[in-house]
Amino acid sequence: MAAFTSDQILGDIVTADPSTTRILSRFGIDFCCHGQRTLRDACAADGVNADELLAALNSSGEPAQRADWADFDDTSLIAHIVSTHHRFLWDEFPRLAELVDKVARVHGPNHGELVRVRELFHQLRAGMEPHLRTEETMLFPEISLRAGRPDRPLSDELRNELAENQQEHDNAGHLLAELRKLTDDYTVPADACASYTAMLAGLADLESDIHLHVHKENNVLFPRVLAEAGSPA
């Protein structure tokens, strides 16, 4: 594949090569909730040097590996999202909750930001778990019913559900951005114990997974549903 350019859409870059997500996150570029921007526009909006970002994206020298899920139909992509990302979050939220609470309790006196880290994490969990349930029991089944039926009208209710879902993605993105900032990009402090280190690694993995999860919905699945119904993404 040719080198990435500043005219490419962020979502297309990630779909073409999912390994780019870590670089985009490191530069503070939101590729999931705002993945329909060009790389140039995103850099301008976020105060990032586009040349530096492109150099990082094109530095591996390895051919891009297009994601297998990029070519899944709607039903298969939904099954993939649930089995991969939903399963990860259902398992990871309880595990991380114990770590976050423990680290805030033990290290909070010396790291005041951990109180806010704990608050943000629990806000994220409180918002995401109902979000996952709604997707699994309402939104995804409705989308699956439309699979292969482009003539089936897109109801106002489903349009509203898609818009609400994307707003919830935005809310999660804001919380994750604040967590990254509070933890100095998940940097391990000198006095960190094993639990503290594990918490930061877990939060970093959580961010990475949610970003890719949201990308698959906001920039692949949902635009396709809207496009099939004759509506702009």
LINZI-V373896 format. One record per residue. N is the residue number from 1. RES is the residue in three letters. PHI is phi in radians with two decimals (999 if undefined). NEAR is the number of other ideal C-beta (glycine too) atoms within 12 Angstrom. Layout:
n->(N N)
res->(RES RES)
phi->(PHI PHI)
near->(NEAR NEAR)
This chain:
n->(1 2 3 4 5 6 7 8 9 10 11 12 13 14 15 16 17 18 19 20 21 22 23 24 25 26 27 28 29 30 31 32 33 34 35 36 37 38 39 40 41 42 43 44 45 46 47 48 49 50 51 52 53 54 55 56 57 58 59 60 61 62 63 64 65 66 67 68 69 70 71 72 73 74 75 76 77 78 79 80 81 82 83 84 85 86 87 88 89 90 91 92 93 94 95 96 97 98 99 100 101 102 103 104 105 106 107 108 109 110 111 112 113 114 115 116 117 118 119 120 121 122 123 124 125 126 127 128 129 130 131 132 133 134 135 136 137 138 139 140 141 142 143 144 145 146 147 148 149 150 151 152 153 154 155 156 157 158 159 160 161 162 163 164 165 166 167 168 169 170 171 172 173 174 175 176 177 178 179 180 181 182 183 184 185 186 187 188 189 190 191 192 193 194 195 196 197 198 199 200 201 202 203 204 205 206 207 208 209 210 211 212 213 214 215 216 217 218 219 220 221 222 223 224 225 226 227 228 229 230 231 232 233)
res->(MET ALA ALA PHE THR SER ASP GLN ILE LEU GLY ASP ILE VAL THR ALA ASP PRO SER THR THR ARG ILE LEU SER ARG PHE GLY ILE ASP PHE CYS CYS HIS GLY GLN ARG THR LEU ARG ASP ALA CYS ALA ALA ASP GLY VAL ASN ALA ASP GLU LEU LEU ALA ALA LEU ASN SER SER GLY GLU PRO ALA GLN ARG ALA ASP TRP ALA ASP PHE ASP ASP THR SER LEU ILE ALA HIS ILE VAL SER THR HIS HIS ARG PHE LEU TRP ASP GLU PHE PRO ARG LEU ALA GLU LEU VAL ASP LYS VAL ALA ARG VAL HIS GLY PRO ASN HIS GLY GLU LEU VAL ARG VAL ARG GLU LEU PHE HIS GLN LEU ARG ALA GLY MET GLU PRO HIS LEU ARG THR GLU GLU THR MET LEU PHE PRO GLU ILE SER LEU ARG ALA GLY ARG PRO ASP ARG PRO LEU SER ASP GLU LEU ARG ASN GLU LEU ALA GLU ASN GLN GLN GLU HIS ASP ASN ALA GLY HIS LEU LEU ALA GLU LEU ARG LYS LEU THR ASP ASP TYR THR VAL PRO ALA ASP ALA CYS ALA SER TYR THR ALA MET LEU ALA GLY LEU ALA ASP LEU GLU SER ASP ILE HIS LEU HIS VAL HIS LYS GLU ASN ASN VAL LEU PHE PRO ARG VAL LEU ALA GLU ALA GLY SER PRO ALA)
phi->(999 -1.14 -1.08 -1.16 -2.22 -1.27 -1.51 -1.36 -1.29 -0.97 -1.04 -1.20 -1.10 -1.18 -1.16 -1.19 -2.69 -1.04 -1.15 -1.24 -1.07 -1.17 -1.19 -1.07 -1.14 -1.09 -1.51 1.34 -1.64 -1.47 -1.71 -1.73 -1.27 -2.21 -1.42 -1.58 -1.45 -1.29 -1.05 -1.07 -1.14 -1.11 -1.11 -1.11 -1.22 -1.75 1.19 -1.91 -1.28 -1.12 -1.14 -1.15 -1.15 -1.09 -1.07 -1.17 -1.14 -1.76 -1.47 -1.19 1.35 -1.61 -1.11 -1.09 -1.85 -1.08 -1.15 -1.12 -1.16 -1.10 -1.89 -1.24 -1.32 -0.99 -1.12 -1.21 -1.17 -1.07 -1.05 -1.14 -1.07 -1.18 -1.28 -1.66 -1.51 -1.12 -1.06 -1.04 -1.19 -1.05 -1.39 -1.44 -1.02 -1.10 -1.11 -1.21 -1.03 -1.11 -1.15 -1.06 -1.14 -1.13 -1.17 -1.12 -1.20 -1.42 -1.79 -0.94 -1.03 -1.75 -2.34 -1.03 -1.17 -1.18 -1.10 -1.22 -1.01 -1.09 -1.06 -1.13 -1.06 -1.21 -1.13 -1.07 -1.11 -1.11 -1.49 -1.36 -1.13 -1.11 -1.05 -1.10 -1.10 -1.11 -1.09 -1.25 -1.76 -2.21 -1.14 -1.13 -1.04 -1.15 -1.14 -1.11 -1.11 -1.49 -0.96 1.29 -2.20 -1.09 -1.41 -1.28 -1.07 -1.53 -1.19 -1.07 -1.10 -1.21 -1.04 -1.15 -1.12 -1.12 -1.13 -1.15 -1.06 -1.19 -1.14 -1.14 -1.08 -1.04 -1.05 -1.11 -1.08 -1.13 -1.14 -1.13 -1.10 -1.22 -1.07 -1.08 -1.15 -1.10 -1.67 0.94 1.05 1.09 -1.32 -1.39 -1.26 -1.08 -1.68 -1.24 -1.55 -1.08 -1.16 -1.07 -1.09 -1.14 -1.09 -1.11 -1.10 -1.16 -1.15 -1.12 -1.14 -1.07 -1.04 -1.04 -1.20 -1.14 -1.04 -1.22 -0.97 -1.16 -1.00 -1.11 -1.49 -1.17 -1.89 -2.15 -1.20 -1.12 -1.06 -1.17 -1.06 -1.18 -1.14 -1.13 -1.55 1.44 -2.01 -1.17 -1.23)
near->(20 12 21 32 20 27 19 34 27 43 40 29 41 44 36 30 29 33 25 40 34 24 30 38 36 22 29 26 43 38 46 41 33 31 39 28 30 25 41 24 21 34 29 16 17 23 13 29 19 28 17 20 33 28 16 25 37 25 15 18 9 12 13 24 17 18 27 14 29 27 15 22 21 35 22 24 33 33 24 27 36 29 20 25 35 30 18 24 37 22 19 34 30 17 24 37 25 21 32 39 24 22 37 30 20 21 29 20 13 18 28 13 25 32 21 21 37 32 21 32 39 24 21 35 32 19 28 35 23 21 35 33 18 21 35 25 16 22 34 35 20 27 38 27 20 29 23 14 17 17 10 18 16 26 17 12 14 28 23 16 26 34 19 21 34 33 19 31 36 23 25 39 33 23 31 39 27 22 36 30 19 27 34 17 19 28 19 23 19 11 13 23 19 14 24 31 22 23 38 35 24 33 41 28 26 38 40 32 34 46 41 37 42 40 45 41 41 40 39 38 43 41 26 31 39 26 17 25 25 14 20 12 22)
